[in-house]
Amino acid sequence: MTGVKILGVGKCVPEGRLTNDDLAKIVDTNDEWIVSRTGISSRRIAAGEPTFHLAAEASKQALERAGLKGEDIGLIIATSITPDYYTPSVACMVQREIGATGSMTIDVNCACSGFVYGFDMAKRYLQTDDSLKYVLVVSAEELSKITDYKDRSTCILFGDGAAAVVVERKEDTLYSSYLGADGNGAQFLMARNVLGKNPLGREETVIDEKMPEGNGPYLYQDGKEVYRFATRVLPMVTKECCQKAGIEPGDIDVIVPHQANFRIIETAAKNLKLPMDKFFLNLSEYGNTSSASIPIAFCEAIEKGKVKSGDKVCFVGFGAGLTYAGVIFEY
């Protein structure tokens, strides 16, 4: 089957580190409580640099490792829920920064599943457009922008960072994907548009949005519902990808899941009857970086020798929307 080959990976995470002890000075919490419930010890926080800057720096590293230049890229797919502008897109800003003028640019908002959606989109573009040779997929998030640091139930979870991959088409290689969403759960994880209502609108125009009041422009999460969704779809998506690829979950060498919560991943591992050492985790150091979490973890897995050439790798994500996505490929 037609799949992809990853030519280079890169990441960029802010230097600033927010530890659990730091958070305990802001809200009523402590290190033991956070670690026992999430597995997170610290997270990186941007010091004012824009989201597109993190994306561009990660992209430059991925290009360098791929032995390519910006002008070699024919398509940039960027994923983020915290872009710096409504327009232009993150992808356009990255294009400018890496010198990829003339390439197609697409922004994707699928929350924490975004990178997997973008990765699968890259494969489909490469498969159907013979003129397209290289695609850059980059995920960048600064969740600190939309985190309420007075809300101890959410502020302990989120961090900032970016990572990127450069891919090309590869024939006769393992590849499968399974992507979807359940908009009926949209109200369980959300953040409102900061612009609010049209000032010229009529007060009597009232539409039931079926959404909670939320927390202003900050992230709102119904933790129990999100946990229930995540523990169901993570193993389901992995199994569906395996079935389409004609393999068993045990045949996967490395699973790189969305780095949201240790308990969710542990529950999924039990459901899949797989040992935890099949899963690469780095959420202890970075927390939940939404769409950037999978590529940041994948980049570190390669750097640490946990992913090797020829390995069967599974990316699996879930997030707001509610969205879910998985791919299996050969590295």
MARKOLLUM-265756 format. One record per residue (C-alpha): residue in one letter; residue number from 1; z, y, x; chain. Coordinates in Angstrom, 1 decimal, always signed. Example, Ala and Ser with C-alpha at 12.3 -4.5 7.8 and 13.67 -1.06 7.14 Angstrom:
REM residues 2
{r: A k: 1 Z: +7.8 Y: -4.5 X: +12.3 c: A}
{r: S k: 2 Z: +7.1 Y: -1.1 X: +13.7 c: A}
END
This chain:
REM residues 331
{r: M k: 1 Z: +0.0 Y: +0.0 X: +0.0 c: A}
{r: T k: 2 Z: -0.4 Y: +3.6 X: +1.0 c: A}
{r: G k: 3 Z: +2.8 Y: +5.3 X: +2.2 c: A}
{r: V k: 4 Z: +3.9 Y: +7.8 X: +4.8 c: A}
{r: K k: 5 Z: +4.9 Y: +8.0 X: +8.4 c: A}
{r: I k: 6 Z: +7.6 Y: +10.4 X: +9.4 c: A}
{r: L k: 7 Z: +6.5 Y: +12.2 X: +12.6 c: A}
{r: G k: 8 Z: +9.5 Y: +14.5 X: +13.1 c: A}
{r: V k: 9 Z: +12.9 Y: +15.5 X: +11.6 c: A}
{r: G k: 10 Z: +15.0 Y: +18.6 X: +12.1 c: A}
{r: K k: 11 Z: +18.2 Y: +20.2 X: +10.7 c: A}
{r: C k: 12 Z: +20.0 Y: +23.5 X: +10.8 c: A}
{r: V k: 13 Z: +23.6 Y: +23.9 X: +9.7 c: A}
{r: P k: 14 Z: +25.7 Y: +27.0 X: +10.0 c: A}
{r: E k: 15 Z: +28.2 Y: +27.2 X: +12.7 c: A}
{r: G k: 16 Z: +31.0 Y: +28.3 X: +10.3 c: A}
{r: R k: 17 Z: +33.2 Y: +25.5 X: +9.3 c: A}
{r: L k: 18 Z: +35.5 Y: +25.5 X: +6.2 c: A}
{r: T k: 19 Z: +38.2 Y: +22.8 X: +6.5 c: A}
{r: N k: 20 Z: +40.4 Y: +21.4 X: +3.8 c: A}
{r: D k: 21 Z: +43.3 Y: +23.2 X: +5.4 c: A}
{r: D k: 22 Z: +41.4 Y: +26.5 X: +5.1 c: A}
{r: L k: 23 Z: +40.8 Y: +25.9 X: +1.4 c: A}
{r: A k: 24 Z: +44.5 Y: +25.2 X: +0.9 c: A}
{r: K k: 25 Z: +45.1 Y: +28.8 X: +1.9 c: A}
{r: I k: 26 Z: +42.8 Y: +30.0 X: -0.9 c: A}
{r: V k: 27 Z: +43.6 Y: +27.6 X: -3.8 c: A}
{r: D k: 28 Z: +46.3 Y: +25.1 X: -4.8 c: A}
{r: T k: 29 Z: +45.1 Y: +22.0 X: -2.9 c: A}
{r: N k: 30 Z: +45.6 Y: +20.1 X: +0.3 c: A}
{r: D k: 31 Z: +43.8 Y: +17.9 X: +2.8 c: A}
{r: E k: 32 Z: +45.2 Y: +14.6 X: +1.5 c: A}
{r: W k: 33 Z: +44.2 Y: +15.3 X: -2.1 c: A}
{r: I k: 34 Z: +40.7 Y: +16.3 X: -1.2 c: A}
{r: V k: 35 Z: +40.0 Y: +13.4 X: +1.2 c: A}
{r: S k: 36 Z: +41.4 Y: +10.8 X: -1.1 c: A}
{r: R k: 37 Z: +39.3 Y: +11.9 X: -4.1 c: A}
{r: T k: 38 Z: +36.0 Y: +12.9 X: -2.3 c: A}
{r: G k: 39 Z: +36.0 Y: +11.8 X: +1.3 c: A}
{r: I k: 40 Z: +35.3 Y: +15.4 X: +2.4 c: A}
{r: S k: 41 Z: +37.2 Y: +16.9 X: +5.3 c: A}
{r: S k: 42 Z: +35.1 Y: +20.1 X: +6.0 c: A}
{r: R k: 43 Z: +31.9 Y: +21.8 X: +5.1 c: A}
{r: R k: 44 Z: +29.6 Y: +24.3 X: +6.8 c: A}
{r: I k: 45 Z: +29.4 Y: +27.9 X: +5.4 c: A}
{r: A k: 46 Z: +26.6 Y: +30.4 X: +6.1 c: A}
{r: A k: 47 Z: +27.7 Y: +33.7 X: +7.7 c: A}
{r: G k: 48 Z: +25.1 Y: +35.8 X: +5.9 c: A}
{r: E k: 49 Z: +21.8 Y: +34.3 X: +7.1 c: A}
{r: P k: 50 Z: +19.4 Y: +33.7 X: +4.2 c: A}
{r: T k: 51 Z: +18.5 Y: +30.3 X: +2.9 c: A}
{r: F k: 52 Z: +14.9 Y: +30.6 X: +4.0 c: A}
{r: H k: 53 Z: +16.2 Y: +31.2 X: +7.6 c: A}
{r: L k: 54 Z: +18.0 Y: +27.8 X: +7.6 c: A}
{r: A k: 55 Z: +14.9 Y: +26.2 X: +6.2 c: A}
{r: A k: 56 Z: +12.7 Y: +27.7 X: +8.8 c: A}
{r: E k: 57 Z: +14.9 Y: +26.7 X: +11.7 c: A}
{r: A k: 58 Z: +15.1 Y: +23.1 X: +10.5 c: A}
{r: S k: 59 Z: +11.3 Y: +23.1 X: +10.0 c: A}
{r: K k: 60 Z: +10.7 Y: +24.4 X: +13.6 c: A}
{r: Q k: 61 Z: +12.8 Y: +21.6 X: +15.0 c: A}
{r: A k: 62 Z: +10.9 Y: +19.0 X: +12.9 c: A}
{r: L k: 63 Z: +7.6 Y: +20.4 X: +14.1 c: A}
{r: E k: 64 Z: +8.7 Y: +20.4 X: +17.7 c: A}
{r: R k: 65 Z: +9.8 Y: +16.8 X: +17.5 c: A}
{r: A k: 66 Z: +6.5 Y: +15.9 X: +15.7 c: A}
{r: G k: 67 Z: +4.5 Y: +17.5 X: +18.5 c: A}
{r: L k: 68 Z: +2.8 Y: +19.8 X: +16.0 c: A}
{r: K k: 69 Z: +2.5 Y: +23.6 X: +15.3 c: A}
{r: G k: 70 Z: +2.8 Y: +25.5 X: +12.1 c: A}
{r: E k: 71 Z: -1.0 Y: +25.8 X: +11.8 c: A}
{r: D k: 72 Z: -1.2 Y: +22.0 X: +11.6 c: A}
{r: I k: 73 Z: +0.7 Y: +21.9 X: +8.3 c: A}
{r: G k: 74 Z: -1.5 Y: +21.8 X: +5.2 c: A}
{r: L k: 75 Z: +1.3 Y: +21.8 X: +2.6 c: A}
{r: I k: 76 Z: +4.9 Y: +23.0 X: +2.6 c: A}
{r: I k: 77 Z: +7.2 Y: +21.6 X: -0.1 c: A}
{r: A k: 78 Z: +10.6 Y: +23.4 X: -0.2 c: A}
{r: T k: 79 Z: +13.6 Y: +22.4 X: -2.3 c: A}
{r: S k: 80 Z: +16.5 Y: +24.6 X: -3.2 c: A}
{r: I k: 81 Z: +18.7 Y: +25.8 X: -6.0 c: A}
{r: T k: 82 Z: +19.9 Y: +28.8 X: -4.0 c: A}
{r: P k: 83 Z: +16.7 Y: +30.7 X: -3.0 c: A}
{r: D k: 84 Z: +17.0 Y: +34.2 X: -1.7 c: A}
{r: Y k: 85 Z: +14.4 Y: +35.6 X: -4.1 c: A}
{r: Y k: 86 Z: +13.1 Y: +34.8 X: -7.5 c: A}
{r: T k: 87 Z: +9.8 Y: +35.4 X: -5.8 c: A}
{r: P k: 88 Z: +8.4 Y: +34.8 X: -3.2 c: A}
{r: S k: 89 Z: +9.2 Y: +31.2 X: -2.9 c: A}
{r: V k: 90 Z: +11.3 Y: +29.6 X: -0.1 c: A}
{r: A k: 91 Z: +8.1 Y: +27.7 X: +0.9 c: A}
{r: C k: 92 Z: +6.2 Y: +31.0 X: +1.3 c: A}
{r: M k: 93 Z: +9.0 Y: +32.4 X: +3.5 c: A}
{r: V k: 94 Z: +9.0 Y: +29.2 X: +5.6 c: A}
{r: Q k: 95 Z: +5.2 Y: +29.4 X: +5.9 c: A}
{r: R k: 96 Z: +5.5 Y: +32.9 X: +7.3 c: A}
{r: E k: 97 Z: +8.3 Y: +32.0 X: +9.8 c: A}
{r: I k: 98 Z: +6.5 Y: +28.9 X: +11.2 c: A}
{r: G k: 99 Z: +3.0 Y: +30.4 X: +11.3 c: A}
{r: A k: 100 Z: +1.5 Y: +28.0 X: +8.8 c: A}
{r: T k: 101 Z: -0.7 Y: +30.7 X: +7.1 c: A}
{r: G k: 102 Z: -3.1 Y: +29.3 X: +4.6 c: A}
{r: S k: 103 Z: -1.1 Y: +26.2 X: +3.8 c: A}
{r: M k: 104 Z: -0.2 Y: +25.3 X: +0.2 c: A}
{r: T k: 105 Z: +3.3 Y: +26.2 X: -0.7 c: A}
{r: I k: 106 Z: +5.5 Y: +24.7 X: -3.5 c: A}
{r: D k: 107 Z: +9.1 Y: +25.2 X: -4.4 c: A}
{r: V k: 108 Z: +10.9 Y: +22.4 X: -6.2 c: A}
{r: N k: 109 Z: +14.2 Y: +22.7 X: -8.2 c: A}
{r: C k: 110 Z: +15.5 Y: +19.2 X: -8.9 c: A}
{r: A k: 111 Z: +19.0 Y: +20.0 X: -7.6 c: A}
{r: C k: 112 Z: +20.5 Y: +17.2 X: -5.5 c: A}
{r: S k: 113 Z: +17.5 Y: +14.9 X: -6.1 c: A}
{r: G k: 114 Z: +15.2 Y: +17.6 X: -4.8 c: A}
{r: F k: 115 Z: +14.4 Y: +16.2 X: -1.4 c: A}
{r: V k: 116 Z: +13.5 Y: +12.8 X: -2.8 c: A}
{r: Y k: 117 Z: +11.2 Y: +14.4 X: -5.4 c: A}
{r: G k: 118 Z: +9.6 Y: +16.5 X: -2.6 c: A}
{r: F k: 119 Z: +9.2 Y: +13.5 X: -0.3 c: A}
{r: D k: 120 Z: +7.4 Y: +11.5 X: -3.1 c: A}
{r: M k: 121 Z: +5.2 Y: +14.5 X: -3.9 c: A}
{r: A k: 122 Z: +4.2 Y: +14.7 X: -0.3 c: A}
{r: K k: 123 Z: +3.1 Y: +11.1 X: -0.3 c: A}
{r: R k: 124 Z: +1.1 Y: +11.6 X: -3.5 c: A}
{r: Y k: 125 Z: -0.7 Y: +14.7 X: -2.1 c: A}
{r: L k: 126 Z: -1.5 Y: +12.8 X: +1.1 c: A}
{r: Q k: 127 Z: -2.8 Y: +9.8 X: -0.8 c: A}
{r: T k: 128 Z: -5.1 Y: +11.8 X: -3.1 c: A}
{r: D k: 129 Z: -6.4 Y: +14.6 X: -0.7 c: A}
{r: D k: 130 Z: -8.3 Y: +13.3 X: +2.3 c: A}
{r: S k: 131 Z: -8.4 Y: +16.9 X: +3.7 c: A}
{r: L k: 132 Z: -4.7 Y: +17.0 X: +3.9 c: A}
{r: K k: 133 Z: -3.2 Y: +15.6 X: +7.2 c: A}
{r: Y k: 134 Z: +0.4 Y: +16.8 X: +7.6 c: A}
{r: V k: 135 Z: +3.0 Y: +17.9 X: +5.0 c: A}
{r: L k: 136 Z: +6.3 Y: +19.6 X: +5.7 c: A}
{r: V k: 137 Z: +9.2 Y: +18.8 X: +3.3 c: A}
{r: V k: 138 Z: +12.2 Y: +21.0 X: +3.8 c: A}
{r: S k: 139 Z: +15.4 Y: +21.3 X: +1.8 c: A}
{r: A k: 140 Z: +17.8 Y: +24.2 X: +2.2 c: A}
{r: E k: 141 Z: +20.9 Y: +25.1 X: +0.3 c: A}
{r: E k: 142 Z: +23.6 Y: +27.8 X: +0.5 c: A}
{r: L k: 143 Z: +25.9 Y: +26.6 X: -2.3 c: A}
{r: S k: 144 Z: +28.6 Y: +29.0 X: -1.0 c: A}
{r: K k: 145 Z: +26.5 Y: +31.6 X: -2.9 c: A}
{r: I k: 146 Z: +27.2 Y: +30.0 X: -6.2 c: A}
{r: T k: 147 Z: +30.7 Y: +28.5 X: -5.6 c: A}
{r: D k: 148 Z: +33.8 Y: +29.9 X: -7.3 c: A}
{r: Y k: 149 Z: +36.5 Y: +29.7 X: -4.6 c: A}
{r: K k: 150 Z: +39.1 Y: +30.2 X: -7.3 c: A}
{r: D k: 151 Z: +38.1 Y: +27.0 X: -8.9 c: A}
{r: R k: 152 Z: +39.7 Y: +24.2 X: -7.0 c: A}
{r: S k: 153 Z: +37.8 Y: +21.5 X: -8.9 c: A}
{r: T k: 154 Z: +34.5 Y: +22.6 X: -7.5 c: A}
{r: C k: 155 Z: +35.1 Y: +24.7 X: -4.4 c: A}
{r: I k: 156 Z: +36.3 Y: +21.7 X: -2.4 c: A}
{r: L k: 157 Z: +32.9 Y: +20.0 X: -2.8 c: A}
{r: F k: 158 Z: +30.1 Y: +22.2 X: -1.6 c: A}
{r: G k: 159 Z: +28.6 Y: +23.4 X: +1.7 c: A}
{r: D k: 160 Z: +25.5 Y: +24.9 X: +3.2 c: A}
{r: G k: 161 Z: +22.7 Y: +23.5 X: +5.4 c: A}
{r: A k: 162 Z: +19.0 Y: +22.6 X: +5.7 c: A}
{r: A k: 163 Z: +16.9 Y: +19.8 X: +7.0 c: A}
{r: A k: 164 Z: +13.2 Y: +19.0 X: +7.2 c: A}
{r: V k: 165 Z: +10.7 Y: +16.2 X: +7.8 c: A}
{r: V k: 166 Z: +7.0 Y: +16.2 X: +8.8 c: A}
{r: V k: 167 Z: +5.0 Y: +13.4 X: +7.3 c: A}
{r: E k: 168 Z: +1.4 Y: +12.0 X: +7.4 c: A}
{r: R k: 169 Z: -0.4 Y: +9.3 X: +5.4 c: A}
{r: K k: 170 Z: +0.0 Y: +5.7 X: +6.6 c: A}
{r: E k: 171 Z: -1.9 Y: +2.8 X: +5.1 c: A}
{r: D k: 172 Z: -0.6 Y: -0.7 X: +4.7 c: A}
{r: T k: 173 Z: +3.0 Y: +0.2 X: +4.8 c: A}
{r: L k: 174 Z: +6.0 Y: -0.3 X: +2.5 c: A}
{r: Y k: 175 Z: +6.5 Y: +2.4 X: -0.1 c: A}
{r: S k: 176 Z: +8.0 Y: +2.6 X: -3.6 c: A}
{r: S k: 177 Z: +9.6 Y: +5.3 X: -5.7 c: A}
{r: Y k: 178 Z: +11.5 Y: +5.7 X: -8.9 c: A}
{r: L k: 179 Z: +12.1 Y: +9.2 X: -10.3 c: A}
{r: G k: 180 Z: +13.4 Y: +10.5 X: -13.6 c: A}
{r: A k: 181 Z: +15.8 Y: +12.7 X: -15.5 c: A}
{r: D k: 182 Z: +18.0 Y: +12.9 X: -18.5 c: A}
{r: G k: 183 Z: +18.0 Y: +16.5 X: -19.9 c: A}
{r: N k: 184 Z: +20.6 Y: +15.4 X: -22.5 c: A}
{r: G k: 185 Z: +23.1 Y: +15.8 X: -19.7 c: A}
{r: A k: 186 Z: +22.0 Y: +19.3 X: -18.7 c: A}
{r: Q k: 187 Z: +25.3 Y: +20.8 X: -19.8 c: A}
{r: F k: 188 Z: +27.4 Y: +18.7 X: -17.4 c: A}
{r: L k: 189 Z: +26.4 Y: +20.5 X: -14.2 c: A}
{r: M k: 190 Z: +24.9 Y: +24.0 X: -14.3 c: A}
{r: A k: 191 Z: +24.9 Y: +27.6 X: -13.0 c: A}
{r: R k: 192 Z: +23.6 Y: +30.5 X: -15.1 c: A}
{r: N k: 193 Z: +20.8 Y: +32.9 X: -14.1 c: A}
{r: V k: 194 Z: +22.6 Y: +36.0 X: -12.8 c: A}
{r: L k: 195 Z: +20.2 Y: +38.4 X: -14.5 c: A}
{r: G k: 196 Z: +21.6 Y: +37.5 X: -17.9 c: A}
{r: K k: 197 Z: +19.8 Y: +38.7 X: -21.1 c: A}
{r: N k: 198 Z: +16.8 Y: +40.8 X: -21.6 c: A}
{r: P k: 199 Z: +18.1 Y: +44.4 X: -22.2 c: A}
{r: L k: 200 Z: +15.4 Y: +45.0 X: -24.7 c: A}
{r: G k: 201 Z: +16.3 Y: +41.9 X: -26.7 c: A}
{r: R k: 202 Z: +17.7 Y: +42.1 X: -30.3 c: A}
{r: E k: 203 Z: +21.4 Y: +41.2 X: -30.7 c: A}
{r: E k: 204 Z: +20.6 Y: +39.2 X: -33.8 c: A}
{r: T k: 205 Z: +18.4 Y: +36.8 X: -31.8 c: A}
{r: V k: 206 Z: +20.8 Y: +33.9 X: -31.2 c: A}
{r: I k: 207 Z: +19.7 Y: +30.5 X: -29.9 c: A}
{r: D k: 208 Z: +22.1 Y: +27.7 X: -29.4 c: A}
{r: E k: 209 Z: +21.4 Y: +26.7 X: -25.8 c: A}
{r: K k: 210 Z: +23.7 Y: +23.7 X: -26.1 c: A}
{r: M k: 211 Z: +25.3 Y: +24.7 X: -22.8 c: A}
{r: P k: 212 Z: +28.9 Y: +25.6 X: -21.9 c: A}
{r: E k: 213 Z: +29.9 Y: +29.2 X: -21.2 c: A}
{r: G k: 214 Z: +30.2 Y: +28.1 X: -17.7 c: A}
{r: N k: 215 Z: +31.7 Y: +30.3 X: -15.0 c: A}
{r: G k: 216 Z: +29.5 Y: +33.3 X: -14.7 c: A}
{r: P k: 217 Z: +26.9 Y: +32.8 X: -12.0 c: A}
{r: Y k: 218 Z: +29.0 Y: +30.1 X: -10.4 c: A}
{r: L k: 219 Z: +28.6 Y: +26.3 X: -10.6 c: A}
{r: Y k: 220 Z: +30.2 Y: +24.6 X: -13.5 c: A}
{r: Q k: 221 Z: +30.7 Y: +20.8 X: -13.4 c: A}
{r: D k: 222 Z: +32.2 Y: +18.3 X: -15.9 c: A}
{r: G k: 223 Z: +33.4 Y: +16.0 X: -13.2 c: A}
{r: K k: 224 Z: +34.0 Y: +13.0 X: -15.4 c: A}
{r: E k: 225 Z: +30.6 Y: +13.0 X: -16.9 c: A}
{r: V k: 226 Z: +28.8 Y: +13.6 X: -13.6 c: A}
{r: Y k: 227 Z: +30.8 Y: +10.8 X: -12.0 c: A}
{r: R k: 228 Z: +29.9 Y: +8.4 X: -14.9 c: A}
{r: F k: 229 Z: +26.2 Y: +9.4 X: -14.6 c: A}
{r: A k: 230 Z: +26.1 Y: +9.0 X: -10.8 c: A}
{r: T k: 231 Z: +27.8 Y: +5.6 X: -10.6 c: A}
{r: R k: 232 Z: +25.3 Y: +4.3 X: -13.2 c: A}
{r: V k: 233 Z: +22.0 Y: +5.8 X: -11.8 c: A}
{r: L k: 234 Z: +22.6 Y: +5.3 X: -8.1 c: A}
{r: P k: 235 Z: +22.5 Y: +1.5 X: -8.2 c: A}
{r: M k: 236 Z: +20.0 Y: +1.5 X: -11.0 c: A}
{r: V k: 237 Z: +17.5 Y: +3.6 X: -9.1 c: A}
{r: T k: 238 Z: +17.9 Y: +1.6 X: -5.9 c: A}
{r: K k: 239 Z: +17.3 Y: -1.7 X: -7.8 c: A}
{r: E k: 240 Z: +14.2 Y: -0.2 X: -9.5 c: A}
{r: C k: 241 Z: +12.8 Y: +0.9 X: -6.2 c: A}
{r: C k: 242 Z: +13.4 Y: -2.6 X: -4.8 c: A}
{r: Q k: 243 Z: +11.7 Y: -4.3 X: -7.7 c: A}
{r: K k: 244 Z: +8.6 Y: -2.1 X: -7.3 c: A}
{r: A k: 245 Z: +8.6 Y: -2.9 X: -3.6 c: A}
{r: G k: 246 Z: +9.0 Y: -6.6 X: -4.1 c: A}
{r: I k: 247 Z: +12.2 Y: -6.8 X: -2.1 c: A}
{r: E k: 248 Z: +16.0 Y: -7.3 X: -2.7 c: A}
{r: P k: 249 Z: +18.6 Y: -4.6 X: -2.1 c: A}
{r: G k: 250 Z: +19.9 Y: -6.7 X: +0.8 c: A}
{r: D k: 251 Z: +16.6 Y: -6.4 X: +2.5 c: A}
{r: I k: 252 Z: +17.1 Y: -2.6 X: +2.9 c: A}
{r: D k: 253 Z: +18.3 Y: -1.8 X: +6.4 c: A}
{r: V k: 254 Z: +19.7 Y: +1.7 X: +5.8 c: A}
{r: I k: 255 Z: +20.5 Y: +3.5 X: +2.5 c: A}
{r: V k: 256 Z: +20.8 Y: +7.3 X: +2.8 c: A}
{r: P k: 257 Z: +22.4 Y: +8.5 X: -0.5 c: A}
{r: H k: 258 Z: +23.1 Y: +11.9 X: -1.8 c: A}
{r: Q k: 259 Z: +26.3 Y: +12.9 X: +0.0 c: A}
{r: A k: 260 Z: +28.4 Y: +13.9 X: -3.1 c: A}
{r: N k: 261 Z: +31.5 Y: +11.8 X: -3.2 c: A}
{r: F k: 262 Z: +32.7 Y: +8.7 X: -1.3 c: A}
{r: R k: 263 Z: +34.0 Y: +7.0 X: -4.4 c: A}
{r: I k: 264 Z: +30.6 Y: +7.2 X: -6.1 c: A}
{r: I k: 265 Z: +28.8 Y: +5.6 X: -3.1 c: A}
{r: E k: 266 Z: +31.5 Y: +3.0 X: -2.8 c: A}
{r: T k: 267 Z: +31.2 Y: +2.1 X: -6.5 c: A}
{r: A k: 268 Z: +27.4 Y: +1.9 X: -6.1 c: A}
{r: A k: 269 Z: +27.7 Y: -0.4 X: -3.1 c: A}
{r: K k: 270 Z: +29.9 Y: -2.8 X: -5.1 c: A}
{r: N k: 271 Z: +27.4 Y: -2.8 X: -8.0 c: A}
{r: L k: 272 Z: +24.6 Y: -3.6 X: -5.5 c: A}
{r: K k: 273 Z: +26.8 Y: -6.2 X: -3.8 c: A}
{r: L k: 274 Z: +26.1 Y: -4.5 X: -0.5 c: A}
{r: P k: 275 Z: +28.5 Y: -3.7 X: +2.4 c: A}
{r: M k: 276 Z: +29.4 Y: -0.1 X: +3.0 c: A}
{r: D k: 277 Z: +27.8 Y: -0.3 X: +6.5 c: A}
{r: K k: 278 Z: +24.4 Y: -0.3 X: +4.8 c: A}
{r: F k: 279 Z: +25.0 Y: +3.3 X: +3.7 c: A}
{r: F k: 280 Z: +24.9 Y: +6.2 X: +6.2 c: A}
{r: L k: 281 Z: +27.5 Y: +8.8 X: +5.3 c: A}
{r: N k: 282 Z: +28.3 Y: +12.2 X: +6.8 c: A}
{r: L k: 283 Z: +29.8 Y: +13.9 X: +3.8 c: A}
{r: S k: 284 Z: +33.2 Y: +14.1 X: +5.6 c: A}
{r: E k: 285 Z: +31.7 Y: +16.8 X: +7.8 c: A}
{r: Y k: 286 Z: +29.3 Y: +18.6 X: +5.5 c: A}
{r: G k: 287 Z: +30.5 Y: +18.1 X: +1.9 c: A}
{r: N k: 288 Z: +27.8 Y: +18.2 X: -0.8 c: A}
{r: T k: 289 Z: +24.8 Y: +20.3 X: +0.3 c: A}
{r: S k: 290 Z: +22.7 Y: +19.4 X: -2.8 c: A}
{r: S k: 291 Z: +19.1 Y: +18.7 X: -1.9 c: A}
{r: A k: 292 Z: +19.7 Y: +19.2 X: +1.8 c: A}
{r: S k: 293 Z: +22.3 Y: +16.4 X: +2.0 c: A}
{r: I k: 294 Z: +19.9 Y: +13.4 X: +2.2 c: A}
{r: P k: 295 Z: +17.7 Y: +14.9 X: +4.9 c: A}
{r: I k: 296 Z: +20.6 Y: +16.2 X: +6.9 c: A}
{r: A k: 297 Z: +22.2 Y: +12.7 X: +6.8 c: A}
{r: F k: 298 Z: +18.8 Y: +11.1 X: +7.7 c: A}
{r: C k: 299 Z: +18.4 Y: +13.4 X: +10.7 c: A}
{r: E k: 300 Z: +21.8 Y: +12.5 X: +11.9 c: A}
{r: A k: 301 Z: +21.2 Y: +8.8 X: +11.3 c: A}
{r: I k: 302 Z: +18.2 Y: +8.9 X: +13.6 c: A}
{r: E k: 303 Z: +20.0 Y: +10.9 X: +16.2 c: A}
{r: K k: 304 Z: +22.9 Y: +8.4 X: +16.2 c: A}
{r: G k: 305 Z: +20.5 Y: +5.4 X: +16.4 c: A}
{r: K k: 306 Z: +21.5 Y: +4.2 X: +12.9 c: A}
{r: V k: 307 Z: +17.8 Y: +4.3 X: +11.8 c: A}
{r: K k: 308 Z: +15.3 Y: +2.6 X: +14.1 c: A}
{r: S k: 309 Z: +11.5 Y: +2.2 X: +14.1 c: A}
{r: G k: 310 Z: +10.5 Y: -0.4 X: +11.5 c: A}
{r: D k: 311 Z: +13.7 Y: -0.2 X: +9.4 c: A}
{r: K k: 312 Z: +13.4 Y: -0.3 X: +5.7 c: A}
{r: V k: 313 Z: +15.1 Y: +3.0 X: +4.5 c: A}
{r: C k: 314 Z: +16.1 Y: +4.0 X: +1.0 c: A}
{r: F k: 315 Z: +16.7 Y: +7.6 X: +0.0 c: A}
{r: V k: 316 Z: +18.5 Y: +7.8 X: -3.4 c: A}
{r: G k: 317 Z: +19.7 Y: +11.0 X: -5.1 c: A}
{r: F k: 318 Z: +21.2 Y: +12.2 X: -8.3 c: A}
{r: G k: 319 Z: +22.2 Y: +15.7 X: -9.6 c: A}
{r: A k: 320 Z: +22.0 Y: +18.5 X: -12.1 c: A}
{r: G k: 321 Z: +19.4 Y: +18.3 X: -14.7 c: A}
{r: L k: 322 Z: +20.5 Y: +15.5 X: -14.9 c: A}
{r: T k: 323 Z: +18.0 Y: +14.2 X: -12.3 c: A}
{r: Y k: 324 Z: +17.7 Y: +11.0 X: -10.3 c: A}
{r: A k: 325 Z: +15.3 Y: +9.8 X: -7.7 c: A}
{r: G k: 326 Z: +14.8 Y: +7.1 X: -5.1 c: A}
{r: V k: 327 Z: +12.2 Y: +6.0 X: -2.5 c: A}
{r: I k: 328 Z: +12.0 Y: +3.0 X: -0.2 c: A}
{r: F k: 329 Z: +9.8 Y: +3.3 X: +2.9 c: A}
{r: E k: 330 Z: +9.4 Y: +1.9 X: +6.4 c: A}
{r: Y k: 331 Z: +10.5 Y: +4.3 X: +9.2 c: A}
END
